[in-house]
Amino acid sequence: MTLKHAKYCKDVPSGSSPNDIKQLAGTLVTPETMTVDMSNHIYCPECGFPVFRSPRLGNQQAIRQPFFSHKPDVQHECELKSKSIPIRRYNDKNEVLKDIETGSLVIIHEFSDDEIDEKSKNSSQHFVQSGNSNSRNLKLVGKGKNKEVNSFPSSMTSLKTICRHFDENLTKWFVLPEEHAPKKLVHLLVNVESIEAIDLEKSICYGRITKVERSGTRDDNVVNFHLAYERRVANKQTIADFTLRTTNIQAYRMGLNDSCVGHYLLMYGSIQERGIGLCIWDAKKSEVALLPQKYDYLLDTL
């Protein structure tokens, strides 16, 4: 299984195990952004084992799309080797709490416009308390029939928070609202260009803004943020475009305006019809965020 991202860790202490490397704060890179000096410092973000780039940098005759891959002479288990979408399996409550406390698991009860305070979100008290308003039930996915339902706190409540450290969050486990099985954020993101039908189940979609279309200047007038989407025929129906549909006042609250053209936009919502196009409509402020442009390269390769 090829990898679209790898973790660059330059200063790895001598004698470090793959598990030690997993805990290091490296830089997420793509095959396109990797440089020659990184060659001996590239690791799998999931298992911590070394990976390599194919074709090697400097191979002027290579014409295929570059990728990362685990070294074939190292036999080990890694969920990123699987062709199916990996799901984090827990057998007891303590395992869940440990991952929450270390930041490798993020549980989102709901996207709320009342965002958790950034300074207190890493508090152990915040994570362990299960009776607060941000707690939710999570079904533990275990091996066999022993499945528990426990209440765990949310640690993020908005897409803006996710985008703030997007390179770190991309490989973390997330449980979205109404979901129970933790999945990597990278596997939860849906490119709007792949959407061809209405879908009432909410998901995190992304696309690059190409145009802003307003029906008027009043606060309650509708504004459509058009995303990169090729007109097509699917299921015997023409789909003209894909937009985030909102109002002028709500777009202002979201921080969206005409200058956002060219930026990646992340949205959480269900897919609805808009004339002969598709859209996400009535999203809350917390369910929409612009991706900082320094992270564009990560979505460019998904």
C-alpha positions as CSV (number, residue, x, y, z in Angstrom):
1,M,0.0,0.0,0.0
2,T,1.5,3.4,-1.0
3,L,1.4,6.4,1.3
4,K,0.5,9.9,0.3
5,H,2.2,11.4,3.4
6,A,5.2,10.7,5.5
7,K,6.7,12.2,8.7
8,Y,10.0,14.0,8.5
9,C,12.0,13.8,11.7
10,K,15.5,15.1,11.4
11,D,16.9,14.7,14.9
12,V,15.9,11.2,16.0
13,P,17.7,10.2,19.3
14,S,20.0,7.2,18.8
15,G,18.3,3.9,19.8
16,S,14.8,5.2,19.3
17,S,12.2,2.5,18.6
18,P,9.4,2.9,16.0
19,N,7.0,3.6,18.9
20,D,9.3,6.4,20.1
21,I,9.4,7.9,16.6
22,K,5.6,7.9,16.5
23,Q,5.6,10.2,19.5
24,L,8.0,12.7,17.9
25,A,6.7,16.0,16.6
26,G,7.8,15.8,13.0
27,T,6.7,17.5,9.8
28,L,4.2,15.9,7.5
29,V,5.5,15.9,3.9
30,T,4.3,14.7,0.5
31,P,6.4,13.0,-2.2
32,E,6.3,16.4,-4.0
33,T,7.5,18.5,-1.1
34,M,10.2,16.1,0.1
35,T,13.8,17.2,-0.5
36,V,17.0,15.2,-0.9
37,D,18.3,16.1,2.6
38,M,15.2,14.4,4.1
39,S,16.0,11.0,2.5
40,N,17.2,9.2,5.6
41,H,14.7,10.8,8.0
42,I,11.3,9.8,6.6
43,Y,9.0,7.6,8.6
44,C,5.4,6.3,8.5
45,P,3.1,8.6,10.5
46,E,1.2,5.5,11.7
47,C,3.7,2.9,12.7
48,G,7.0,4.9,13.0
49,F,9.0,2.6,10.7
50,P,11.2,4.1,8.0
51,V,9.6,4.6,4.5
52,F,11.2,5.4,1.2
53,R,10.2,7.6,-1.8
54,S,9.7,6.0,-5.2
55,P,11.1,7.0,-7.6
56,R,14.1,8.3,-5.7
57,L,14.8,12.0,-5.9
58,G,17.2,12.8,-8.7
59,N,15.9,10.1,-11.1
60,Q,15.4,12.3,-14.1
61,Q,13.9,9.4,-16.2
62,A,11.1,8.7,-13.8
63,I,7.7,9.5,-15.3
64,R,5.2,7.9,-12.8
65,Q,3.6,9.6,-9.9
66,P,5.9,9.6,-6.9
67,F,4.8,7.9,-3.6
68,F,6.0,6.7,-0.2
69,S,6.1,3.1,0.7
70,H,7.2,0.9,3.6
71,K,10.6,-0.8,3.1
72,P,10.0,-4.4,1.9
73,D,12.7,-5.9,4.0
74,V,11.0,-4.9,7.2
75,Q,8.1,-7.1,8.1
76,H,5.6,-5.5,10.6
77,E,2.0,-4.7,11.1
78,C,0.7,-1.3,10.0
79,E,-2.9,-0.2,9.5
80,L,-1.8,2.0,6.6
81,K,-0.7,-1.1,4.7
82,S,-4.4,-2.2,4.5
83,K,-6.4,-1.3,1.4
84,S,-9.5,-0.8,3.6
85,I,-10.1,2.3,5.7
86,P,-8.5,1.5,9.1
87,I,-10.6,1.8,12.3
88,R,-9.1,2.2,15.7
89,R,-10.1,-0.6,18.0
90,Y,-10.4,-0.2,21.7
91,N,-11.0,-2.9,24.3
92,D,-11.6,-0.8,27.4
93,K,-12.2,2.7,28.6
94,N,-8.7,3.3,29.8
95,E,-7.3,2.9,26.3
96,V,-9.7,5.5,25.0
97,L,-8.8,8.0,27.8
98,K,-5.1,7.4,27.3
99,D,-5.4,8.3,23.6
100,I,-7.5,11.3,24.4
101,E,-5.0,12.6,26.9
102,T,-2.1,12.1,24.5
103,G,-4.0,13.9,21.7
104,S,-4.0,11.0,19.3
105,L,-7.8,10.6,19.6
106,V,-10.3,13.5,19.1
107,I,-13.9,13.0,19.9
108,I,-16.3,15.6,18.6
109,H,-19.7,15.6,20.3
110,E,-21.0,18.4,18.1
111,F,-19.6,21.3,16.2
112,S,-20.4,24.3,18.4
113,D,-20.0,28.0,17.9
114,D,-19.0,28.1,21.6
115,E,-15.5,26.9,21.0
116,I,-13.5,25.2,23.8
117,D,-10.9,27.5,25.2
118,E,-7.5,26.7,23.5
119,K,-5.5,27.1,26.7
120,S,-7.7,24.6,28.7
121,K,-8.3,21.9,26.0
122,N,-5.2,19.9,27.1
123,S,-6.2,19.8,30.7
124,S,-6.4,16.3,32.1
125,Q,-9.4,17.3,34.1
126,H,-11.2,18.4,30.9
127,F,-10.5,15.1,29.2
128,V,-11.4,12.8,32.1
129,Q,-14.6,14.4,33.3
130,S,-17.6,12.6,31.7
131,G,-20.5,14.5,33.1
132,N,-19.9,17.8,31.5
133,S,-21.9,19.3,28.6
134,N,-19.3,18.3,26.1
135,S,-19.4,14.6,26.9
136,R,-20.9,11.9,24.6
137,N,-21.3,8.2,24.4
138,L,-18.8,6.2,22.3
139,K,-19.1,2.6,21.5
140,L,-15.8,0.8,21.9
141,V,-14.9,-1.3,18.9
142,G,-13.3,-4.4,20.3
143,K,-12.3,-7.8,19.0
144,G,-15.4,-10.0,19.5
145,K,-18.7,-9.2,21.0
146,N,-17.6,-7.2,24.1
147,K,-18.6,-3.7,23.1
148,E,-19.1,-1.0,25.7
149,V,-20.8,2.4,25.6
150,N,-19.0,5.0,27.6
151,S,-19.2,8.7,28.0
152,F,-16.2,10.7,26.8
153,P,-15.5,14.4,26.5
154,S,-15.0,16.4,23.3
155,S,-11.7,18.0,22.7
156,M,-12.5,20.0,19.6
157,T,-15.7,21.7,18.6
158,S,-15.0,23.5,15.3
159,L,-13.4,22.9,11.9
160,K,-11.3,26.0,12.5
161,T,-9.6,24.3,15.4
162,I,-8.9,21.3,13.2
163,C,-7.4,23.5,10.5
164,R,-5.2,25.4,12.9
165,H,-2.8,22.5,13.2
166,F,-3.9,20.6,10.1
167,D,-0.7,18.8,9.4
168,E,-0.7,17.3,12.9
169,N,-4.5,16.5,12.9
170,L,-4.5,14.8,9.5
171,T,-3.1,11.6,10.9
172,K,-5.0,11.6,14.2
173,W,-8.1,9.5,15.0
174,F,-11.4,11.3,14.9
175,V,-14.9,10.4,16.0
176,L,-17.4,12.7,14.3
177,P,-20.9,13.5,15.6
178,E,-23.3,10.6,15.2
179,E,-20.3,8.2,14.6
180,H,-18.9,5.6,16.9
181,A,-15.8,4.2,15.2
182,P,-12.6,6.3,15.3
183,K,-11.1,6.9,11.8
184,K,-8.1,8.9,10.7
185,L,-9.0,12.4,9.6
186,V,-7.3,11.8,6.3
187,H,-9.9,9.1,5.6
188,L,-12.9,11.3,6.7
189,L,-12.2,14.1,4.2
190,V,-14.3,14.1,1.1
191,N,-13.3,16.0,-2.0
192,V,-16.4,17.7,-3.4
193,E,-15.2,16.8,-6.9
194,S,-16.0,13.2,-6.1
195,I,-19.6,13.9,-5.0
196,E,-22.4,13.1,-7.5
197,A,-25.5,12.7,-5.4
198,I,-27.5,13.9,-2.5
199,D,-26.3,12.5,0.8
200,L,-28.2,13.2,4.1
201,E,-25.4,11.8,6.2
202,K,-23.1,14.7,7.2
203,S,-19.4,14.5,6.4
204,I,-16.4,16.8,6.2
205,C,-16.0,18.0,2.6
206,Y,-13.4,20.2,1.0
207,G,-12.8,22.1,-2.2
208,R,-11.1,25.2,-3.6
209,I,-13.2,28.3,-3.9
210,T,-13.4,29.5,-7.5
211,K,-16.1,32.2,-7.4
212,V,-18.4,34.1,-5.0
213,E,-22.0,34.8,-6.2
214,R,-24.3,37.0,-4.3
215,S,-28.1,37.5,-4.8
216,G,-28.0,40.9,-3.2
217,T,-26.4,43.1,-0.6
218,R,-28.8,42.7,2.4
219,D,-27.7,40.6,5.3
220,D,-30.3,37.9,4.6
221,N,-29.5,37.7,0.9
222,V,-28.1,34.3,-0.3
223,V,-24.4,34.0,-1.2
224,N,-22.9,31.0,-3.0
225,F,-19.3,30.1,-2.7
226,H,-18.6,28.0,-5.8
227,L,-16.0,25.3,-5.4
228,A,-13.8,23.7,-8.1
229,Y,-16.2,21.2,-9.7
230,E,-16.4,19.9,-13.3
231,R,-19.9,19.9,-14.8
232,R,-21.0,16.3,-15.5
233,V,-23.9,13.9,-16.0
234,A,-24.4,11.4,-13.2
235,N,-27.3,9.0,-12.6
236,K,-28.9,10.4,-15.8
237,Q,-28.9,13.9,-14.3
238,T,-26.8,17.0,-15.1
239,I,-24.8,18.4,-12.1
240,A,-23.7,21.9,-12.9
241,D,-21.7,22.9,-9.8
242,F,-21.1,22.5,-6.1
243,T,-21.4,25.4,-3.6
244,L,-21.4,26.4,0.0
245,R,-24.8,28.2,0.2
246,T,-25.3,30.6,3.1
247,T,-26.3,34.2,3.7
248,N,-24.3,37.4,3.6
249,I,-24.4,37.9,7.4
250,Q,-23.5,34.2,8.1
251,A,-20.6,34.4,5.6
252,Y,-19.3,37.5,7.4
253,R,-19.5,35.6,10.7
254,M,-17.6,32.7,9.1
255,G,-14.9,35.0,7.9
256,L,-15.7,34.4,4.2
257,N,-15.6,37.1,1.6
258,D,-14.6,37.7,-2.1
259,S,-10.9,37.6,-1.2
260,C,-11.3,33.9,-0.3
261,V,-11.2,32.8,-3.9
262,G,-8.4,30.4,-4.5
263,H,-8.4,29.1,-0.9
264,Y,-9.4,25.6,0.3
265,L,-12.7,25.5,2.2
266,L,-13.7,22.8,4.6
267,M,-17.4,22.2,5.4
268,Y,-19.3,19.8,7.6
269,G,-22.8,19.1,6.4
270,S,-25.2,17.0,4.3
271,I,-25.3,17.2,0.5
272,Q,-28.4,18.9,-0.9
273,E,-29.8,20.0,-4.3
274,R,-29.4,23.5,-5.5
275,G,-31.2,23.8,-8.9
276,I,-29.2,21.5,-11.1
277,G,-26.2,21.6,-8.8
278,L,-25.3,20.4,-5.3
279,C,-24.5,22.3,-2.1
280,I,-24.1,22.3,1.6
281,W,-26.7,24.6,3.1
282,D,-27.3,26.1,6.5
283,A,-23.9,25.3,7.9
284,K,-23.0,26.8,11.3
285,K,-20.0,29.0,11.8
286,S,-18.2,26.2,13.5
287,E,-18.9,23.8,10.6
288,V,-17.0,25.9,8.1
289,A,-13.3,26.9,7.9
290,L,-10.7,28.2,5.5
291,L,-7.5,26.1,5.4
292,P,-4.4,28.1,6.1
293,Q,-2.6,28.2,2.7
294,K,0.6,26.7,4.2
295,Y,-1.3,23.4,4.3
296,D,-2.6,23.5,0.7
297,Y,0.0,20.9,-0.4
298,L,-1.6,18.3,1.9
299,L,-5.0,18.6,0.2
300,D,-3.4,18.9,-3.3
301,T,-2.3,15.3,-3.0
302,L,-5.3,13.6,-1.5
